[in-house]
């Protein structure tokens, strides 16, 4: 049996979960098709998903097409849960992008297709809901070509669009217009095919065109478009045929080195951690000791999830060195709608692994050096403080949020030790509501949220350096550290380098400085994460392990990792202060459609929201306006739009970039003692050391 790991993606309410149900029913996996409205679908298993009728977490279910096992991954369609989609993209062999025949191409559809094309994931397009009133075959196909990609070809026609009895008829070799369109599309990407066609049209029989279509679809050069209805089943057989014929199956050597990616983590009934892993190479067996973790490299991208203080110890399942290991106690693979226990899982398949207590989303399994998943979408640009009711349940709240962060690391818990508060990063208001409901339903914790604020970041303006010599006033620590901060390329994150000999200090002390650099830069001069910079160690020095004659080791005479962890923030922030930083805010690219006669009243409102519109494009009675707007003002524009446009305005927006804040710079309250306030920082550090008995 071959395996195809297939993602179903769409804008919310385009019908992808209904399509999943129809595919499972057609394949004979389920006897009755579930309904999103009734809350009884196979992949929306969470109580909250059933209540709200939306997909919140990605879900895997399988079915067979002849000799191919399809691992179908249903993904969320709402933009607030784009992180779930991102994790799935890293494990796909192919995708079906669902577009509504009524609404056409929508904001999230464009974001998804842009990413699928960038990743070169073979993708079929399924235009769903042809049986719904308002279904528009030709205009939707034209919108796909104009807004998504021109490299598309319709694989069939629709008769009676907009009616319950709508039928979808696949094109054949007898359809001359179809073969002409197919020939034109395919020869654009294949010079040999073009040469054969120029020599003689007869040199391109229909069979050769279908072979070329399969090859070019597999290379993500072209995207066949199928029409149908998940509710009535019209056109679904043709889609299934296209999945089998046009999308490539998984590749990988079962006897090769073990390599895989964790794209989802959940907890079992007994609280045990279960990791969903896509295997790219090798075979994992029950009772194998499996290494996992992240590839070594730079301190961080400045916008990902926090990773603690890095003070973990080496050993079984520990993450202090960025890698861990554990014994696999159970393996389940997906087979015809169910997760089935198996003794092993090989290359190309998806499995649920048990026994790896410290594994996290985004980890690679296998030997160090396997490639970690990339980031394709923007990080969350909003945050909010979570307030428990009653306040006494703060400890329970932190435990519950930590569990949720296992499933979605990008919520990025931020603990404020000064105000005894915890905040989370968000993509939008719906995600906030889901977190609130999940805490109430699964953990019995009632919470409210403070006002949502925008997450900015800081970038250094120039270069700055500082150093402290050990055991010399005003440095109370047995450590010498010199650091320089330089600007890095936009999007490069945080890079760490050495201008001292690697052997000039023990590795544990070197590592303590590097880890603390990453932690310290989470709060810059204005309290925001510092990114796109290069931090270089320029000076180092330590006191070797020593003691008085015939006495035990004396920490007061010897450098420890704690000395370097405590001194690094002082030196780094001094260097950063000399470099100076600029605060950048997230910006969205927007596209606004509205009646042309309302352009005049709309422009002043956009100006008040600090939007920067481009040149308006007027088409008859309609107008299209594109431009930039601060992420913090998008929700406000959405709320005002109906009144401003007589209810006819349509807004699309997605993250574009970070731009320097103009005017008043927003400061973010610090969650720890400010190293720039040297006296307060040292006093707090001394008290903390005394309390721990170090």
C-alpha positions as CSV (number, residue, x, y, z in Angstrom):
1,X,0.0,0.0,0.0
2,X,1.1,3.5,-0.8
3,X,0.4,6.5,1.5
4,X,-0.8,10.0,0.7
5,X,-0.9,12.6,3.4
6,X,-3.6,15.0,2.2
7,X,-4.6,18.3,3.8
8,X,-8.0,19.8,3.4
9,X,-7.8,23.6,3.6
10,X,-10.3,26.5,3.2
11,X,-11.6,29.8,4.4
12,X,-14.0,29.2,7.2
13,X,-17.5,27.9,6.2
14,X,-16.4,26.9,2.7
15,X,-17.4,23.3,3.5
16,X,-14.1,21.4,4.0
17,X,-15.3,19.4,7.1
18,X,-18.5,18.5,5.1
19,X,-16.2,17.4,2.2
20,X,-14.2,15.3,4.6
21,X,-17.4,13.6,5.7
22,X,-18.4,13.0,2.1
23,X,-15.0,11.5,1.2
24,X,-15.2,9.1,4.2
25,X,-18.7,8.1,3.2
26,X,-17.9,7.5,-0.4
27,X,-14.9,5.4,0.6
28,X,-17.1,3.3,2.9
29,X,-15.5,4.3,6.2
30,X,-18.7,5.7,7.6
31,X,-22.3,4.6,7.0
32,X,-23.9,8.0,7.6
33,X,-22.6,11.5,6.8
34,X,-22.3,13.7,9.8
35,X,-23.3,17.4,9.8
36,X,-21.4,20.4,11.1
37,X,-24.6,22.0,12.2
38,X,-25.6,18.9,14.2
39,X,-22.1,18.5,15.7
40,X,-21.6,14.9,14.7
41,X,-18.8,15.0,12.2
42,X,-15.8,12.6,12.4
43,X,-13.0,15.3,12.6
44,X,-14.7,17.9,14.8
45,X,-14.4,15.8,18.0
46,X,-13.9,18.6,20.5
47,X,-17.1,19.6,22.4
48,X,-16.3,23.2,21.6
49,X,-16.0,22.4,17.9
50,X,-19.4,20.8,17.9
51,X,-21.0,23.7,19.8
52,X,-19.6,26.4,17.5
53,X,-19.6,24.5,14.2
54,X,-16.0,25.3,13.4
55,X,-12.8,23.4,13.3
56,X,-10.4,24.5,16.0
57,X,-7.8,21.7,16.0
58,X,-6.4,19.7,13.1
59,X,-7.6,16.1,13.0
60,X,-6.4,13.1,11.1
61,X,-8.7,10.4,9.6
62,X,-7.9,7.8,6.9
63,X,-9.6,6.0,4.1
64,X,-8.4,4.0,1.1
65,X,-8.6,4.6,-2.6
66,X,-7.6,1.3,-4.2
67,X,-4.0,0.6,-3.2
68,X,-3.5,4.1,-1.6
69,X,-4.1,4.9,2.1
70,X,-5.1,8.5,2.4
71,X,-4.3,10.2,5.7
72,X,-6.7,13.1,5.5
73,X,-5.9,16.1,7.8
74,X,-8.9,18.4,8.3
75,X,-7.6,21.9,9.3
76,X,-9.2,25.0,10.8
77,X,-10.5,27.6,8.4
78,X,-10.8,30.5,10.7
79,X,-7.7,32.8,10.6
80,X,-7.4,32.9,14.4
81,X,-6.3,29.2,14.2
82,X,-3.8,29.6,11.3
83,X,-1.0,28.2,13.5
84,X,-2.8,24.8,13.3
85,X,-2.7,25.0,9.5
86,X,1.0,26.0,9.5
87,X,2.0,22.9,11.5
88,X,0.1,20.7,9.1
89,X,1.7,22.1,6.0
90,X,5.1,20.7,7.0
91,X,3.8,17.1,6.7
92,X,1.7,17.2,3.6
93,X,2.2,15.3,0.3
94,X,-0.7,17.2,-1.3
95,X,-3.7,19.4,-0.6
96,X,-7.3,20.1,-1.6
97,X,-8.1,23.8,-1.3
98,X,-11.9,24.2,-0.9
99,X,-13.6,27.3,-2.4
100,X,-17.2,28.2,-2.0
101,X,-19.2,28.5,-5.3
102,X,-21.3,31.2,-3.6
103,X,-18.7,33.4,-1.8
104,X,-15.9,32.6,-4.2
105,X,-12.3,33.4,-3.3
106,X,-12.1,34.9,0.2
107,X,-9.3,36.4,2.4
108,X,-8.1,33.2,3.9
109,X,-8.3,31.4,0.6
110,X,-5.7,33.8,-0.8
111,X,-3.4,33.5,2.2
112,X,-3.6,29.7,2.0
113,X,-3.0,29.4,-1.7
114,X,-0.1,31.8,-1.6
115,X,1.6,29.6,1.0
116,X,0.8,26.4,-0.8
117,X,2.4,27.7,-3.9
118,X,5.5,29.0,-2.0
119,X,5.9,25.6,-0.5
120,X,5.3,23.9,-3.8
121,X,2.7,21.6,-2.3
122,X,0.7,19.8,-5.1
123,X,-2.8,21.3,-4.8
124,X,-6.2,20.5,-6.3
125,X,-9.0,23.1,-6.0
126,X,-12.5,22.0,-5.2
127,X,-15.3,24.5,-5.8
128,X,-17.9,23.4,-3.3
129,X,-21.6,24.3,-2.8
130,X,-22.6,24.3,-6.5
131,X,-26.1,23.3,-5.3
132,X,-26.5,26.4,-3.2
133,X,-28.5,29.5,-4.4
134,X,-26.1,32.1,-5.8
135,X,-23.5,29.5,-7.0
136,X,-21.5,31.1,-9.8
137,X,-19.4,28.6,-11.8
138,X,-17.7,31.0,-14.4
139,X,-17.2,33.9,-12.1
140,X,-15.6,31.8,-9.3
141,X,-13.3,30.1,-11.9
142,X,-12.3,33.6,-13.1
143,X,-11.7,34.7,-9.5
144,X,-9.5,31.7,-8.9
145,X,-7.5,32.6,-12.0
146,X,-7.2,36.3,-11.1
147,X,-6.8,36.1,-7.3
148,X,-5.0,32.8,-6.7
149,X,-3.1,31.6,-9.7
150,X,-3.6,31.7,-13.5
151,X,-2.2,28.1,-13.7
152,X,-5.6,26.4,-13.4
153,X,-7.8,24.4,-15.6
154,X,-11.4,23.3,-14.9
155,X,-11.8,19.5,-15.0
156,X,-15.5,19.5,-15.6
157,X,-18.7,21.5,-16.1
158,X,-21.7,22.2,-13.9
159,X,-25.3,21.8,-15.0
160,X,-28.0,23.5,-13.0
161,X,-25.7,25.5,-10.7
162,X,-27.6,27.0,-7.8
163,X,-30.1,24.2,-7.6
164,X,-30.2,21.1,-5.4
165,X,-30.2,18.9,-8.5
166,X,-27.0,20.5,-9.8
167,X,-24.8,17.9,-11.7
168,X,-21.1,17.9,-12.3
169,X,-19.8,16.3,-15.5
170,X,-16.1,15.5,-16.0
171,X,-14.5,16.6,-19.2
172,X,-13.2,13.8,-21.5
173,X,-11.0,13.5,-24.6
174,X,-14.0,14.3,-26.7
175,X,-14.3,17.8,-25.3
176,X,-12.2,19.8,-27.8
177,X,-12.3,23.1,-25.8
178,X,-11.0,21.3,-22.7
179,X,-8.1,19.6,-24.5
180,X,-7.2,22.9,-26.1
181,X,-7.2,24.7,-22.7
182,X,-5.2,21.8,-21.2
183,X,-2.7,21.9,-24.0
184,X,-2.2,25.6,-23.7
185,X,-1.7,25.4,-19.9
186,X,0.7,22.4,-20.0
187,X,2.9,23.6,-22.8
188,X,3.5,26.8,-20.8
189,X,5.6,24.7,-18.4
190,X,7.1,22.1,-20.6
191,X,9.3,23.0,-23.6
192,X,9.4,19.5,-24.9
193,X,5.7,19.3,-24.9
194,X,5.5,22.7,-26.7
195,X,8.0,21.5,-29.3
196,X,6.0,18.4,-29.9
197,X,2.8,20.4,-30.3
198,X,4.4,22.9,-32.7
199,X,5.6,20.1,-34.9
200,X,2.2,18.4,-34.9
201,X,-0.9,18.6,-32.7
202,X,-1.4,14.9,-33.3
203,X,1.9,14.3,-31.3
204,X,-0.1,15.2,-28.2
205,X,-2.7,12.6,-27.7
206,X,-5.0,12.8,-24.8
207,X,-3.2,10.2,-22.8
208,X,0.1,12.1,-23.0
209,X,-1.8,15.3,-21.9
210,X,-3.1,13.4,-18.8
211,X,0.4,12.2,-18.0
212,X,1.8,15.7,-18.3
213,X,-1.0,17.0,-16.1
214,X,-0.2,14.5,-13.4
215,X,3.5,15.4,-13.6
216,X,2.9,19.1,-13.5
217,X,0.3,18.9,-10.7
218,X,2.8,16.8,-8.7
219,X,5.4,19.6,-9.2
220,X,2.8,22.2,-8.1
221,X,3.1,24.0,-11.5
222,X,-0.6,23.7,-12.3
223,X,-3.8,23.3,-10.2
224,X,-6.8,21.3,-11.6
225,X,-10.1,22.7,-10.5
226,X,-13.0,20.4,-9.7
227,X,-16.6,21.4,-9.1
228,X,-19.1,19.7,-6.8
229,X,-21.2,19.6,-3.6
230,X,-20.1,17.9,-0.4
231,X,-23.8,17.8,0.7
232,X,-25.2,16.1,-2.4
233,X,-22.1,14.3,-3.4
234,X,-22.1,15.8,-6.9
235,X,-18.6,15.9,-8.4
236,X,-17.0,14.0,-5.5
237,X,-16.2,10.9,-7.5
238,X,-14.3,13.0,-10.0
239,X,-12.4,14.7,-7.1
240,X,-11.5,11.3,-5.7
241,X,-10.2,10.2,-9.1
242,X,-8.2,13.4,-9.3
243,X,-6.6,12.7,-5.9
244,X,-5.5,9.3,-7.0
245,X,-4.3,10.2,-10.4
246,X,-2.8,13.7,-9.9
247,X,-1.3,13.9,-6.4
248,X,2.0,12.2,-5.5
249,X,2.2,9.5,-2.8
250,X,4.7,9.6,0.1
251,X,8.3,8.8,-0.5
252,X,11.0,7.7,2.0
253,X,13.1,4.7,2.8
254,X,11.7,2.5,5.6
255,X,15.3,1.2,6.2
256,X,16.9,4.7,6.3
257,X,17.8,6.8,9.3
258,X,14.8,7.8,11.5
259,X,13.5,11.2,10.6
260,X,10.1,12.7,11.3
261,X,8.2,15.8,12.5
262,X,5.8,16.3,15.4
263,X,2.9,18.5,14.2
264,X,0.4,17.9,17.0
265,X,0.4,17.0,20.7
266,X,-2.6,16.0,22.8
267,X,-3.2,14.4,26.2
268,X,-4.8,11.0,26.6
269,X,-7.5,10.0,29.1
270,X,-4.8,9.4,31.8
271,X,-3.0,12.7,31.1
272,X,-0.2,11.0,29.1
273,X,1.2,13.0,26.2
274,X,0.5,11.7,22.7
275,X,2.6,13.0,19.8
276,X,1.4,13.0,16.2
277,X,4.4,12.3,14.0
278,X,4.8,12.3,10.2
279,X,7.6,9.9,9.3
280,X,9.8,11.0,6.4
281,X,12.4,8.2,6.7
282,X,13.2,5.1,8.7
283,X,11.1,3.0,11.1
284,X,10.1,3.5,14.7
285,X,9.2,0.5,16.8
286,X,7.6,0.1,20.2
287,X,10.3,0.1,22.9
288,X,12.7,2.0,20.7
289,X,14.6,4.8,22.5
290,X,13.8,7.8,20.3
291,X,15.8,11.0,20.3
292,X,13.8,14.2,19.6
293,X,14.2,18.0,19.8
294,X,15.1,21.0,17.7
295,X,18.1,21.6,15.5
296,X,20.8,23.7,17.1
297,X,21.4,27.2,15.8
298,X,20.6,30.8,16.6
299,X,19.1,31.9,19.9
300,X,15.6,32.3,18.3
301,X,13.7,34.2,15.7
302,X,12.5,36.8,18.3
303,X,8.9,36.0,17.5
304,X,8.4,32.3,18.4
305,X,7.3,30.7,21.6
306,X,9.2,31.1,24.8
307,X,11.3,28.2,25.9
308,X,11.8,28.8,29.6
309,X,15.2,29.6,31.1
310,X,17.1,26.8,29.6
311,X,18.1,25.5,33.1
312,X,17.0,21.9,32.5
313,X,19.4,19.1,33.2
314,X,20.7,16.5,30.8
315,X,19.3,13.1,30.9
316,X,16.3,11.0,30.1
317,X,13.7,13.2,28.5
318,X,15.3,16.5,29.6
319,X,15.4,19.5,27.4
320,X,18.2,21.6,28.8
321,X,20.5,21.0,25.7
322,X,17.7,21.4,23.2
323,X,17.4,17.6,22.6
324,X,15.7,14.9,24.5
325,X,15.0,11.2,24.3
326,X,12.3,8.8,25.5
327,X,11.2,5.2,25.1
328,X,8.2,4.6,22.8
329,X,5.6,2.8,24.7
330,X,2.8,2.7,22.1
331,X,2.2,3.3,18.4
332,X,-1.1,3.9,16.6
333,X,-1.5,4.4,12.9
334,X,-4.5,5.6,11.0
335,X,-6.4,2.9,9.1
336,X,-9.9,3.3,7.5
337,X,-11.2,5.8,9.9
338,X,-9.6,4.6,13.1
339,X,-6.3,4.8,15.0
340,X,-5.0,1.2,15.2
341,X,-2.3,-0.1,17.5
342,X,0.8,-1.3,15.6
343,X,4.2,-2.5,16.6
344,X,6.0,-0.1,14.2
345,X,5.5,2.8,11.8
346,X,7.6,3.4,8.7
347,X,8.5,6.2,6.3
348,X,5.6,8.1,4.8
349,X,3.0,7.3,7.4
350,X,1.5,9.3,10.3
351,X,1.4,7.8,13.8
352,X,0.5,8.7,17.3
353,X,3.4,7.9,19.6
354,X,3.2,7.5,23.4
355,X,5.8,7.5,26.0
356,X,7.7,10.7,25.0
357,X,6.8,12.8,28.0
358,X,9.0,15.9,27.1
359,X,8.3,16.0,23.3
360,X,6.8,19.2,21.9
361,X,5.1,20.4,18.7
362,X,7.7,21.3,16.1
363,X,10.2,18.7,17.4
364,X,12.0,16.5,14.9
365,X,12.4,12.8,15.8
366,X,15.5,11.0,14.9
367,X,19.2,12.0,15.1
368,X,20.2,15.6,15.7
369,X,20.5,17.6,12.5
370,X,17.2,16.7,11.0
371,X,15.5,19.8,9.6
372,X,13.1,21.6,11.9
373,X,9.7,22.8,10.5
374,X,9.7,26.3,9.1
375,X,7.5,29.3,9.9
376,X,5.2,30.3,6.9
377,X,2.6,32.5,8.5
378,X,3.1,35.6,10.7
379,X,3.3,35.1,14.4
380,X,0.4,36.3,16.6
381,X,0.3,40.1,16.7
382,X,-2.1,40.5,19.7
383,X,-1.9,39.7,23.4
384,X,-4.1,39.9,26.4
385,X,-3.8,39.3,30.2
386,X,-5.8,36.3,31.5
387,X,-7.5,37.1,34.8
388,X,-8.8,34.1,36.9
389,X,-12.0,34.4,39.0
390,X,-11.4,34.1,41.9
391,X,-7.8,35.4,41.9
392,X,-6.8,32.5,44.3
393,X,-6.8,30.1,41.3
394,X,-3.7,31.6,39.7
395,X,-1.7,28.5,40.2
396,X,-4.4,26.3,38.6
397,X,-4.6,28.8,35.7
398,X,-0.9,28.7,35.0
399,X,-1.0,24.9,34.9
400,X,-4.0,24.8,32.6
401,X,-2.5,27.4,30.2
402,X,0.8,25.4,30.2
403,X,-1.3,22.4,29.0
404,X,-2.9,24.5,26.3
405,X,0.5,25.8,25.2
406,X,1.6,22.2,24.6
407,X,-1.1,22.0,21.9
408,X,-0.5,25.5,20.6
409,X,3.0,26.9,21.5
410,X,2.3,30.2,19.8
411,X,0.0,31.3,22.6
412,X,3.4,32.0,24.2
413,X,2.7,32.3,28.0
414,X,4.2,35.4,29.4
415,X,4.5,35.4,33.2
416,X,4.7,38.7,35.0
417,X,6.5,38.1,38.2
418,X,6.0,41.7,39.4
419,X,2.3,42.0,38.9
420,X,1.6,38.2,39.3
421,X,-0.2,38.1,36.0
422,X,0.0,35.9,32.9
423,X,-0.7,36.9,29.3
424,X,-1.1,35.0,26.1
425,X,-0.5,35.8,22.5
426,X,-3.4,35.7,20.1
427,X,-4.4,35.9,16.5
428,X,-7.8,37.3,17.2
429,X,-10.9,37.6,19.3
430,X,-12.4,34.3,18.4
431,X,-9.3,32.5,19.7
432,X,-9.6,34.4,23.0
433,X,-13.2,33.2,23.3
434,X,-12.1,29.6,22.6
435,X,-9.4,29.7,25.2
436,X,-11.9,31.1,27.7
437,X,-14.4,28.3,27.0
438,X,-11.7,25.6,27.0
439,X,-10.5,26.7,30.4
440,X,-14.0,26.6,31.8
441,X,-15.1,23.3,30.2
442,X,-11.9,21.2,30.5
443,X,-10.3,22.7,33.6
444,X,-13.2,24.3,35.5
445,X,-11.5,27.7,35.6
446,X,-13.5,30.8,35.1
447,X,-11.5,33.6,33.5
448,X,-11.9,37.0,31.9
449,X,-9.5,38.9,29.6
450,X,-8.2,42.4,29.7
451,X,-8.3,44.6,26.6
452,X,-6.4,43.0,23.7
453,X,-3.3,44.9,22.8
454,X,-0.8,44.8,19.9
455,X,2.5,42.9,20.1
456,X,5.3,45.2,18.9
457,X,9.0,44.3,18.6
458,X,12.3,46.2,18.9
459,X,15.2,46.3,16.5
460,X,18.6,47.9,17.3
461,X,19.4,51.2,15.6
462,X,23.2,50.7,15.6
463,X,26.0,49.0,17.4
464,X,26.6,49.1,21.1
465,X,29.1,47.3,23.4
466,X,29.6,46.8,27.1
467,X,31.7,44.6,29.4
468,X,32.1,43.9,33.1
469,X,35.3,42.5,34.7
470,X,34.7,39.8,37.4
471,X,34.9,40.7,41.1
472,X,35.6,44.4,40.4
473,X,33.2,47.1,41.5
474,X,30.5,47.5,40.5
475,X,30.4,43.8,39.4
476,X,29.7,41.4,42.4
477,X,29.9,38.2,40.3
478,X,32.8,36.0,39.6
479,X,32.4,36.4,35.9
480,X,33.9,38.5,33.1
481,X,31.6,39.2,30.1
482,X,31.8,41.5,27.1
483,X,29.0,41.7,24.6
484,X,28.4,43.7,21.4
485,X,25.0,44.2,19.8
486,X,24.8,44.8,16.0
487,X,21.8,45.2,13.7
488,X,21.0,42.0,11.7
489,X,19.1,41.6,8.4
490,X,15.3,42.0,8.6
491,X,13.7,38.6,9.4
492,X,17.0,37.1,10.6
493,X,16.0,36.8,14.3
494,X,18.7,36.6,16.9
495,X,22.2,35.3,16.0
496,X,24.9,34.7,18.6
497,X,28.6,34.7,17.8
498,X,31.9,34.4,19.6
499,X,35.0,36.7,19.3
500,X,36.7,34.7,22.1
501,X,38.2,31.3,21.9
502,X,35.6,28.6,22.4
503,X,38.0,26.9,24.9
504,X,38.6,30.1,26.9
505,X,35.9,29.0,29.4
506,X,34.1,25.7,30.2
507,X,31.3,24.9,27.8
508,X,28.6,25.1,30.6
509,X,29.6,28.7,31.2
510,X,29.6,29.6,27.5
511,X,26.2,28.0,27.2
512,X,24.8,29.9,30.2
513,X,25.7,33.2,28.5
514,X,24.1,32.2,25.2
515,X,20.9,30.9,26.8
516,X,20.6,34.0,28.9
517,X,21.1,36.3,25.9
518,X,18.0,34.7,24.3
519,X,15.9,35.1,27.5
520,X,17.1,38.7,28.1
521,X,16.2,39.9,24.6
522,X,12.5,39.0,25.2
523,X,12.3,42.4,26.8
524,X,14.2,45.3,25.3
525,X,14.5,48.9,26.3
526,X,10.8,49.5,25.7
527,X,9.8,46.1,27.1
528,X,9.3,44.4,23.7
529,X,11.0,41.4,22.2
530,X,14.3,42.4,20.5
531,X,14.9,40.7,17.1
532,X,17.0,41.0,13.9
533,X,20.2,41.5,15.7
534,X,23.6,39.9,16.2
535,X,25.0,39.5,19.7
536,X,28.7,38.8,19.9
537,X,30.7,37.8,23.0
538,X,33.9,40.0,23.0
539,X,35.3,39.3,26.5
540,X,35.2,36.3,28.8
541,X,36.8,35.2,32.1
542,X,36.1,32.9,35.0
543,X,37.5,31.6,38.3
544,X,38.3,27.9,38.0
545,X,36.9,25.4,40.6
546,X,38.9,25.8,43.8
547,X,38.8,25.5,47.5
548,X,40.8,26.2,50.6
549,X,43.4,23.5,51.4
550,X,41.8,20.1,52.3
551,X,38.3,21.7,52.1
552,X,35.3,21.0,49.9
553,X,34.6,23.0,46.7
554,X,33.9,26.7,47.7
555,X,31.4,28.5,45.4
556,X,32.6,31.9,46.9
557,X,36.0,31.3,45.2
558,X,34.8,29.7,41.9
559,X,32.7,30.8,39.0
560,X,29.4,29.1,38.5
561,X,26.8,29.2,35.7
562,X,24.7,31.4,38.0
563,X,27.4,34.1,38.0
564,X,27.1,34.3,34.2
565,X,23.4,34.1,34.1
566,X,23.1,36.9,36.6
567,X,25.7,39.2,34.9
568,X,24.7,38.7,31.3
569,X,21.5,40.8,31.5
570,X,23.4,43.7,33.0
571,X,26.0,43.7,30.2
572,X,23.6,42.9,27.4
573,X,21.1,45.7,28.3
574,X,23.9,48.2,28.7
575,X,25.1,47.3,25.2
576,X,21.6,47.5,23.8
577,X,21.0,50.9,25.5
578,X,24.1,52.2,23.7
579,X,22.9,50.8,20.4
580,X,19.4,52.2,20.9
581,X,16.3,50.5,19.6
582,X,13.3,51.4,17.5
583,X,9.8,50.0,18.2
584,X,8.0,48.4,15.3
585,X,4.3,47.6,15.1
586,X,2.6,44.9,12.9
587,X,0.9,46.1,9.8
588,X,-1.8,44.4,7.7
589,X,-2.2,44.6,4.0
590,X,-5.9,45.3,3.3
591,X,-8.2,45.1,0.3
592,X,-11.5,46.9,0.5
593,X,-14.4,46.5,-1.9
594,X,-17.3,49.0,-1.6
595,X,-19.7,51.2,-3.6
596,X,-17.7,53.8,-5.5
597,X,-19.8,56.7,-4.4
598,X,-18.7,56.2,-0.8
599,X,-15.0,56.7,-1.5
600,X,-15.1,60.3,-0.3
601,X,-16.6,59.6,3.2
602,X,-14.4,56.5,3.7
603,X,-11.0,58.1,3.2
604,X,-11.1,60.3,6.3
605,X,-12.0,57.3,8.4
606,X,-9.1,55.4,7.1
607,X,-6.8,58.3,7.9
608,X,-8.1,58.4,11.4
609,X,-7.2,54.7,11.7
610,X,-3.7,55.4,10.4
611,X,-4.3,53.4,7.3
612,X,-2.2,54.2,4.2
613,X,-4.4,53.5,1.1
614,X,-3.2,53.2,-2.4
615,X,-4.7,54.4,-5.6
616,X,-8.4,53.4,-5.8
617,X,-9.6,51.3,-8.7
618,X,-13.1,52.1,-9.8
619,X,-15.0,49.5,-11.8
620,X,-18.5,50.8,-12.7
621,X,-20.4,51.3,-9.5
622,X,-17.8,49.4,-7.4
623,X,-14.4,50.5,-6.0
624,X,-11.4,48.5,-4.8
625,X,-8.9,50.1,-2.4
626,X,-5.7,48.4,-1.2
627,X,-3.2,49.6,1.3
628,X,-1.7,49.2,4.8
629,X,-3.3,49.5,8.2
630,X,-1.9,48.9,11.7
631,X,-2.9,45.5,13.0
632,X,-4.3,47.2,16.1
633,X,-6.9,49.1,14.0
634,X,-8.2,46.2,11.8
635,X,-10.9,45.1,14.2
636,X,-12.1,48.7,14.6
637,X,-12.3,49.1,10.8
638,X,-14.3,45.8,10.6
639,X,-16.8,47.1,13.1
640,X,-17.3,50.5,11.3
641,X,-17.4,49.0,7.8
642,X,-21.2,48.1,7.6
643,X,-22.3,51.6,8.6
644,X,-19.7,53.3,6.3
645,X,-20.6,51.2,3.2
646,X,-24.4,50.6,3.6
647,X,-23.6,47.0,4.5
648,X,-22.0,46.4,1.1
649,X,-18.3,46.7,2.0
650,X,-16.0,43.6,2.0
651,X,-12.7,43.7,3.8
652,X,-9.8,41.3,3.4
653,X,-6.6,41.7,5.4
654,X,-3.6,39.7,6.5
655,X,-0.3,40.4,8.1
656,X,2.2,42.2,5.9
657,X,5.2,43.5,7.8
658,X,6.4,45.4,10.8
659,X,6.9,49.2,10.4
660,X,8.5,51.7,12.8
661,X,6.0,53.4,15.1
662,X,5.4,57.0,14.3
663,X,4.7,59.3,17.2
664,X,4.3,58.1,20.7
665,X,6.3,54.9,21.3
666,X,4.2,52.3,23.2
667,X,6.1,50.8,26.2
668,X,5.3,47.4,27.4
669,X,5.4,46.8,31.2
670,X,8.3,44.7,32.2
671,X,7.7,41.3,33.8
672,X,11.0,41.1,35.7
673,X,13.5,43.4,37.3
674,X,15.0,45.9,34.7
675,X,18.7,45.3,34.3
676,X,19.0,49.0,33.3
677,X,18.0,49.8,36.9
678,X,21.2,48.3,38.2
679,X,20.6,48.9,41.9
680,X,17.1,47.3,41.9
681,X,18.3,44.4,39.7
682,X,21.2,43.5,41.9
683,X,19.2,43.8,45.1
684,X,16.5,41.5,43.7
685,X,19.2,39.0,42.4
686,X,20.9,38.9,45.8
687,X,17.6,38.2,47.5
688,X,16.7,35.5,45.0
689,X,20.1,33.8,45.5
690,X,19.7,34.0,49.3
691,X,16.2,32.5,49.2
692,X,17.4,29.6,47.1
693,X,20.4,29.0,49.3
694,X,22.9,29.2,46.3
